[in-house]
């Protein structure tokens, strides 16, 4: 009977490029930038890597459909490289592949690396998607802001939150993330904003204004994983292990039936429940030290706080306004600036979230270091509110 992967896999090293408008670098340079930090942090040689998982989402503007781009950029020793994509949760998918390979005993040391080069496409938002087989089913409005604006309206209607109170909560979330991003030298956006600026910003899709939307960035992130035993044999201390890693994908229920009211992420709730069970967490509001969630829009972060069972349903607006998720609050959220300010190169984002949790647990987060965090959680979402993939990963000290 399956027993899960708790404490079967350790993070040996991680790396992350500078995110932003990286006009001077191609995808291959970003790959190398993240990898070199990770391999140095891990203290291994590329010849010790048994396999790699490589994530991108926009293959037509980046590196093609296979894994050869990663193998070539890093001159990997002819090992297996598997390219994966799962919408904006592609980075989490790559990490899952590497982690499961180690947990199964198929690999001693595995690499997960994600990259996206979005600025070169010339779009202000994400590049236009190909028609494919799924777009007609889930692209309800044809735009991401429009889709997530409907989530905001549905949440407000269900829980009786008036528009002004909701906007102020969303503004607080954005102000918080910008304040955190100021302390992060690798973040795309490193400028503080005020609540007044957020509330008076140009409207993108009611009620989402300019500062409620994450930008488009270039960047890469990498993780090297192994077993705790191998990490210890290498003389590593302060080892960080995977406590849980769960994915949940929509099956059409949200769009097809009236049971879903459009106010929450069904898949996130399922992934969170499974992750907490795998990690042995029964009181997440008390046990989780910090977390990164998929704040492609401020409303996504707000709703996700309830879907992760950190705020009771219908209460998150009060928690946000009380500073519960601020840097000095009980459970800091987006301490590195999040997608909103660190940036959102799609294929890299899931691994970038883990990068921050890993640094925090090891006490290496610099000016944004929290006081003795023990459990870090990431939530990575791909798709739209109507049809999506949700990933929840929990890490902590061995």
Legacy VTK file of the C-alpha trace (Angstrom):
# vtk DataFile Version 3.0
C-alpha trace
ASCII
DATASET POLYDATA
POINTS 398 float
0.000 0.000 0.000
1.319 3.451 -0.905
2.904 5.230 2.039
3.880 8.549 0.462
7.292 10.165 0.154
7.629 11.959 3.481
11.320 12.392 4.355
12.437 10.034 1.579
13.939 12.841 -0.514
16.222 15.731 0.430
16.993 18.941 -1.424
20.731 18.867 -2.016
20.985 22.280 -3.670
18.944 24.989 -5.363
19.532 27.933 -7.655
17.590 30.753 -9.250
18.435 33.325 -11.881
17.610 36.980 -11.571
14.029 37.398 -12.809
12.921 40.315 -14.952
13.324 41.764 -18.417
16.414 39.786 -19.307
16.989 41.161 -22.785
20.690 40.359 -22.562
20.152 36.642 -21.949
18.567 33.832 -23.889
16.850 30.822 -22.347
20.141 28.924 -22.372
21.940 31.642 -20.359
19.132 31.662 -17.801
19.333 27.870 -17.564
23.066 28.056 -16.880
22.633 30.858 -14.327
20.175 28.855 -12.209
22.056 25.579 -12.653
25.455 26.943 -11.639
24.085 28.190 -8.322
22.301 24.878 -7.712
25.281 22.645 -8.544
27.595 24.736 -6.364
25.082 24.684 -3.527
24.706 20.916 -3.860
28.451 20.316 -3.918
28.278 17.720 -6.696
29.590 17.417 -10.220
27.345 17.127 -13.273
28.717 13.606 -13.807
26.877 12.576 -10.642
23.454 13.515 -12.038
21.424 10.435 -12.976
18.509 12.141 -14.743
16.837 15.518 -15.225
13.360 16.964 -15.640
12.959 20.168 -17.623
9.909 22.432 -17.534
8.697 25.094 -19.945
5.153 26.023 -20.914
5.552 28.083 -24.092
7.633 25.712 -26.164
6.986 27.574 -29.403
8.888 30.656 -28.175
11.495 29.028 -25.960
13.381 25.807 -26.442
11.287 23.393 -28.475
9.291 20.387 -27.358
12.031 18.097 -26.051
14.699 17.928 -23.368
17.671 18.443 -25.661
17.825 22.185 -24.933
18.617 21.493 -21.278
21.081 18.715 -22.051
22.894 20.894 -24.596
22.960 24.103 -22.528
24.471 22.253 -19.553
26.482 19.653 -21.480
24.865 16.973 -19.367
26.547 13.553 -19.573
24.056 11.943 -21.998
21.578 11.233 -19.218
17.808 11.037 -19.580
16.158 14.455 -19.760
12.364 14.631 -19.757
10.613 17.837 -20.755
7.293 18.422 -18.957
4.579 21.044 -19.019
1.440 21.509 -16.964
0.349 25.093 -17.598
1.715 27.460 -14.931
2.407 24.476 -12.646
5.078 23.174 -15.046
7.916 23.841 -12.590
6.175 21.827 -9.900
5.719 19.019 -12.409
9.468 18.942 -13.135
10.242 18.894 -9.420
7.760 16.073 -8.894
9.467 13.991 -11.579
12.905 14.391 -9.992
11.596 13.765 -6.469
9.648 10.654 -7.409
12.654 9.252 -9.298
14.785 9.524 -6.166
12.029 8.264 -3.858
11.543 5.197 -6.052
15.230 4.339 -6.039
15.575 4.853 -9.789
18.029 7.740 -9.256
20.490 8.706 -6.561
20.711 12.353 -7.646
18.267 14.122 -9.988
17.896 17.623 -11.393
14.723 19.661 -11.925
15.042 22.897 -13.860
12.435 25.267 -15.255
12.831 28.261 -17.555
10.688 30.682 -19.504
11.700 33.526 -21.818
8.508 35.542 -22.121
9.668 39.108 -22.721
10.997 38.252 -26.181
7.500 37.337 -27.388
6.492 40.991 -27.498
3.263 40.406 -25.598
2.283 42.469 -22.567
0.678 39.336 -21.169
1.090 35.687 -22.045
1.486 34.766 -25.704
-1.670 33.765 -27.534
-2.397 30.082 -27.038
-2.795 27.683 -29.912
-6.312 26.387 -30.432
-5.600 22.807 -29.385
-8.288 20.602 -27.850
-8.728 22.203 -24.435
-8.961 25.947 -25.110
-12.602 25.903 -26.240
-13.480 24.152 -22.973
-11.827 26.450 -20.447
-10.916 29.815 -22.015
-14.210 31.363 -20.965
-13.407 35.006 -21.657
-10.290 34.657 -23.765
-8.170 36.505 -21.172
-6.626 35.562 -17.837
-7.671 38.822 -16.077
-11.255 38.302 -17.196
-11.329 34.733 -15.922
-9.918 35.614 -12.513
-12.084 38.742 -12.189
-15.067 36.393 -12.237
-13.500 34.512 -9.328
-13.434 37.773 -7.360
-17.081 38.510 -8.135
-18.138 34.990 -7.176
-16.220 35.076 -3.892
-17.679 38.448 -2.927
-21.221 37.348 -3.769
-20.964 34.050 -1.875
-19.525 35.507 1.307
-21.302 38.847 1.341
-18.132 40.905 0.920
-18.903 44.270 -0.640
-16.817 45.505 -3.534
-14.959 48.196 -1.587
-13.921 45.848 1.220
-12.783 43.265 -1.308
-10.744 45.839 -3.225
-9.059 47.023 -0.045
-8.111 43.450 0.856
-6.712 42.915 -2.628
-4.784 46.179 -2.356
-3.326 45.090 0.989
-2.133 41.852 -0.607
-0.394 43.748 -3.397
1.188 46.281 -1.020
2.469 43.412 1.128
4.041 41.625 -1.838
5.707 44.793 -3.119
7.134 45.499 0.341
8.589 41.987 0.420
9.957 42.299 -3.110
11.973 45.367 -2.131
14.174 43.082 0.000
14.784 40.578 -2.782
17.676 41.431 -5.151
16.557 38.738 -7.625
12.985 40.028 -7.897
11.701 41.586 -11.116
9.860 44.369 -9.265
11.638 45.923 -6.287
9.572 49.016 -5.592
7.150 49.584 -2.735
3.630 50.849 -3.434
0.895 52.330 -1.261
-2.681 51.193 -0.780
-3.818 54.408 -2.452
-1.743 53.614 -5.533
-3.203 50.121 -5.710
-6.795 51.333 -5.321
-6.421 54.111 -7.881
-4.491 52.140 -10.486
-5.909 51.637 -14.006
-8.602 48.969 -14.108
-7.697 45.791 -15.996
-10.798 43.653 -15.360
-13.179 44.768 -12.620
-12.341 44.533 -9.735
-8.722 43.794 -10.672
-6.513 46.833 -11.183
-2.987 47.057 -12.527
-1.351 46.180 -9.201
-3.612 43.149 -8.776
-1.951 41.429 -11.747
1.479 39.813 -11.914
3.718 40.824 -14.761
5.544 38.904 -17.473
9.127 37.906 -16.675
12.117 35.935 -17.886
13.867 33.554 -15.508
14.964 30.079 -14.492
15.124 28.038 -11.275
16.734 24.701 -10.429
16.684 22.033 -7.727
18.967 19.037 -7.171
17.507 16.251 -5.025
18.819 13.062 -3.460
18.127 10.815 -0.496
18.712 12.060 3.066
21.234 9.260 3.520
23.319 10.384 0.556
23.093 14.013 1.707
24.385 13.007 5.162
27.190 10.910 3.646
28.345 14.051 1.802
28.689 15.863 5.107
25.568 17.979 4.652
23.918 19.387 7.752
20.742 21.434 8.098
19.142 19.075 5.566
15.767 20.023 4.081
13.453 17.155 3.138
10.214 16.830 1.213
7.321 16.219 3.595
4.619 16.018 0.931
4.057 16.646 -2.770
0.589 16.391 -4.279
-1.096 17.358 -7.547
-4.789 17.559 -8.342
-6.252 18.229 -11.801
-9.695 19.396 -12.866
-11.878 16.777 -14.515
-14.514 19.110 -15.930
-16.746 19.134 -12.863
-16.301 22.841 -12.210
-17.578 23.879 -15.621
-20.137 21.146 -16.123
-22.220 21.146 -12.937
-23.872 23.640 -10.588
-22.137 22.175 -7.527
-19.186 24.542 -8.093
-20.114 28.187 -7.540
-16.959 29.759 -9.007
-15.700 31.124 -5.673
-12.856 28.723 -4.889
-10.351 26.281 -6.383
-11.659 22.740 -6.034
-8.321 21.176 -7.017
-6.347 23.201 -4.470
-8.525 21.932 -1.654
-7.989 18.329 -2.732
-4.216 18.727 -3.175
-3.949 20.492 0.207
-5.896 17.769 2.033
-3.696 15.056 0.534
-0.489 16.991 1.218
-1.368 17.624 4.857
-2.179 13.953 5.342
1.104 12.904 3.725
3.080 15.379 5.838
1.280 14.524 9.066
-0.117 18.028 9.481
-3.548 18.268 11.122
-3.572 21.948 12.123
-2.054 23.855 9.189
-2.894 27.284 10.596
-0.713 26.458 13.611
1.916 24.235 11.991
2.830 25.954 8.705
5.565 28.564 9.240
5.321 30.321 5.856
4.091 29.714 2.349
4.241 30.780 -1.266
1.012 30.587 -3.237
0.163 31.191 -6.861
-0.615 34.914 -6.872
-1.010 35.403 -10.617
-3.694 37.838 -9.437
-4.264 39.145 -5.918
-7.678 37.459 -5.839
-5.995 34.104 -6.498
-3.869 34.560 -3.394
-6.842 35.651 -1.301
-9.018 32.686 -2.280
-6.130 30.224 -2.000
-5.526 31.163 1.627
-8.894 29.575 2.386
-8.428 26.682 -0.030
-5.217 25.779 1.826
-7.245 25.764 5.073
-5.151 28.525 6.627
-8.167 30.832 6.923
-11.651 29.544 7.606
-14.048 29.882 4.693
-15.422 33.407 4.397
-12.915 34.914 6.877
-9.808 35.598 4.804
-10.585 39.282 4.186
-10.367 39.902 7.925
-7.149 37.886 8.214
-5.562 39.809 5.349
-6.527 43.196 6.755
-5.308 42.156 10.221
-1.852 41.446 8.783
-1.980 37.713 9.463
-0.077 36.994 6.219
2.287 39.985 6.303
6.038 39.544 6.779
5.616 40.124 10.515
2.355 38.185 10.729
1.685 34.671 11.960
2.097 32.953 8.566
4.077 35.162 6.167
3.015 34.752 2.558
5.099 35.643 -0.523
8.049 36.687 1.633
10.137 36.942 -1.561
7.543 39.066 -3.395
5.637 36.199 -4.995
4.658 35.956 -8.637
3.512 39.552 -8.296
7.013 40.946 -7.699
9.587 38.160 -7.994
8.031 37.411 -11.376
6.291 34.615 -13.246
8.375 32.902 -15.931
5.861 30.079 -16.184
8.150 27.047 -16.380
10.288 28.294 -13.481
7.695 29.527 -10.981
6.972 26.286 -9.112
10.674 25.701 -8.460
11.265 29.377 -7.615
8.680 29.145 -4.835
10.555 26.179 -3.351
13.830 28.080 -3.669
12.583 30.700 -1.207
11.208 28.146 1.267
14.502 26.233 1.087
16.591 29.358 1.754
14.345 30.383 4.638
14.556 26.990 6.358
18.344 27.032 6.014
18.514 30.589 7.374
20.024 32.000 4.166
17.358 34.443 2.987
19.267 37.620 3.804
17.299 40.756 4.640
13.985 38.942 4.349
14.955 36.053 6.662
12.163 34.975 9.010
12.723 33.869 12.585
13.243 30.089 12.819
10.802 28.817 10.182
10.404 25.034 10.292
7.728 24.174 7.724
7.420 25.831 4.319
4.647 25.231 1.809
4.218 26.094 -1.855
1.073 26.197 -3.948
1.385 26.338 -7.731
-1.690 26.682 -9.947
-1.991 26.207 -13.686
-4.901 26.985 -15.985
-7.948 29.028 -15.028
-10.517 28.973 -12.214
-12.735 26.855 -14.468
-10.131 24.192 -15.286
-6.783 23.910 -13.571
-3.982 21.886 -12.028
-3.000 22.543 -8.422
0.250 21.483 -6.783
0.971 21.629 -3.047
4.466 20.858 -1.745
5.559 20.903 1.903
9.205 20.941 2.961
10.981 21.194 6.288
14.054 20.303 8.310
14.970 16.615 8.297
LINES 1 399
398 0 1 2 3 4 5 6 7 8 9 10 11 12 13 14 15 16 17 18 19 20 21 22 23 24 25 26 27 28 29 30 31 32 33 34 35 36 37 38 39 40 41 42 43 44 45 46 47 48 49 50 51 52 53 54 55 56 57 58 59 60 61 62 63 64 65 66 67 68 69 70 71 72 73 74 75 76 77 78 79 80 81 82 83 84 85 86 87 88 89 90 91 92 93 94 95 96 97 98 99 100 101 102 103 104 105 106 107 108 109 110 111 112 113 114 115 116 117 118 119 120 121 122 123 124 125 126 127 128 129 130 131 132 133 134 135 136 137 138 139 140 141 142 143 144 145 146 147 148 149 150 151 152 153 154 155 156 157 158 159 160 161 162 163 164 165 166 167 168 169 170 171 172 173 174 175 176 177 178 179 180 181 182 183 184 185 186 187 188 189 190 191 192 193 194 195 196 197 198 199 200 201 202 203 204 205 206 207 208 209 210 211 212 213 214 215 216 217 218 219 220 221 222 223 224 225 226 227 228 229 230 231 232 233 234 235 236 237 238 239 240 241 242 243 244 245 246 247 248 249 250 251 252 253 254 255 256 257 258 259 260 261 262 263 264 265 266 267 268 269 270 271 272 273 274 275 276 277 278 279 280 281 282 283 284 285 286 287 288 289 290 291 292 293 294 295 296 297 298 299 300 301 302 303 304 305 306 307 308 309 310 311 312 313 314 315 316 317 318 319 320 321 322 323 324 325 326 327 328 329 330 331 332 333 334 335 336 337 338 339 340 341 342 343 344 345 346 347 348 349 350 351 352 353 354 355 356 357 358 359 360 361 362 363 364 365 366 367 368 369 370 371 372 373 374 375 376 377 378 379 380 381 382 383 384 385 386 387 388 389 390 391 392 393 394 395 396 397
